[in-house]
Amino acid sequence: MEDLFISPEFQMSLLLFVALGGYLIASRINQSAVIGLILVGILVGPSVLGWITYTDFIQSLAHLGAVILLFVIGFEFSLREIVHPRNFAIALVGVILPWIGGWGLALLFGYDSASAIFIGTALTATSIAITANVLRELNKLQTEAAKAIIGAAVIDDVLALIVLAISTSVVEGSFSYWGIALITIKALLFIIIGAAFGTLVIGRYLVRLDRTDFVKRYPEFIFIFAMMFAFFYAICAEMVGLSAIVGAFIAGVSFKDVELNQSKSLKEGAEYLQIVFASIFFVSLGILVDLRAVTPEILVFLVALTVVAIVSKVIGCALPARLGGMCRKDSLIVGFGMAPRGEVAMIVALIGLNAGIIDQGVYVVLVIMSLLTTVITPIIYRNWFYRGEYGTYDADGTCINSGE
């Protein structure tokens, strides 16, 4: 009987049952599904009921969910929209300001320089998955603000990788300009060459393949090929040090303009997978957090760090967006959209813990801070920016009246 409860079938069934509960909670409180899924994850996780723990199996499913989610999101964007100069400014300031804020706050609370450097590094991250999913729910992916968020978040991932490499090497005393330059070059080349190869070679190949008698007989072949390509790009991204979800996103961008006649719809098929696995991903974020580990000693630092994390990202990203010509509302949407740290900061925290750079207390603070910043954005979007008529948009999604 015990083997039944640890079987993949039972765990998968339980996770999807819990996910359904998350949708019901979100409906009752009139919030994004992301909020409901994370809350139900906290409820069934070690923080409250203790029904589910963060096992390797759940971690693997959640990882797949994030990869598939960003693959689907990639269908809405082109490489030109990602590499807009304004996105570089948003990402750059949105990395520098949070790092300074986290580092300075940690020193103020008496942490040593090594821990302070790593705490600042964790604050530089942005989780593209959370904001992208909320914007997709709200049918706002084609607005100017959404395009800026996605583009800046991809660039942010590269910059955060560089900051992580610098911070780790400084703490370990092995800093090398050549090593940092190599990481940067590899990451940029992967994004540029990967998107170009996917769009100009793979995308066109799929269009030609769609016209063959073979695909007419097996219309699911191209969909399987596309999913294989998405996971392949995810692996390549991890090989150069980027997050796997960036690779999946680039794969999705490659198929944006692929029009098929005989084959199953790539986007529609991927969306069905995303519905299942992305739900598990968001539930897992709640399961990962153990609120019992929050002691009175670290509670004040947790609150202060969360405030600094949100304010520094909002200012650091909204200000360049505003200076780049966006209206006040869209600038704030970009700022809050870049605020979620999600699983990215949790991964950075785990690296620091395993390397002995931070202790268990700091690790817990960073994980819970990541969760809190993740929850804030859907709430702000639902109850402020996209509640009622506040600002109008033209045909291409550009804000033409900020409601000021």
Sequence and secondary structure as in RCSB ss.txt:
>XXXX:A:sequence
MEDLFISPEFQMSLLLFVALGGYLIASRINQSAVIGLILVGILVGPSVLGWITYTDFIQSLAHLGAVILLFVIGF
EFSLREIVHPRNFAIALVGVILPWIGGWGLALLFGYDSASAIFIGTALTATSIAITANVLRELNKLQTEAAKAII
GAAVIDDVLALIVLAISTSVVEGSFSYWGIALITIKALLFIIIGAAFGTLVIGRYLVRLDRTDFVKRYPEFIFIF
AMMFAFFYAICAEMVGLSAIVGAFIAGVSFKDVELNQSKSLKEGAEYLQIVFASIFFVSLGILVDLRAVTPEILV
FLVALTVVAIVSKVIGCALPARLGGMCRKDSLIVGFGMAPRGEVAMIVALIGLNAGIIDQGVYVVLVIMSLLTTV
ITPIIYRNWFYRGEYGTYDADGTCINSGE
>XXXX:A:secstr
 HHHHTSHHHHHHHHHHHHHHHHHHHHHTT  HHHHHHHHHHHHSTTTT      HHHHHHHHHHHHHHHHHHHT
T  HHHHT HHHHHHHHHHHHHHHHHHHHHHHHTT  HHHHHHHHHHHH   HHHHHHHHHHTT TTSHHHHHHH
HHHHHHHHHHHHHHHHHHHHHHT   HHHHHHHHHHHHHHHHHHHHHIIIIIHHHHHHHHTSHHHHH TTHHHHH
HHHHHHHHHHHHHHTTS HHHHHHHHHHHTTT   SSS  HHHHHHHHHHHHHHHHHHHHHHH  GGG  HHHHH
HHHHHHHHHHHHHHHHHHHHHHHTT  HHHHHHHHHHT   HHHHHHHHHHHHHTTSS HHHHHHHHHHHHHHHH
HHHHHIIIIITSS  SEE TTS EEE   
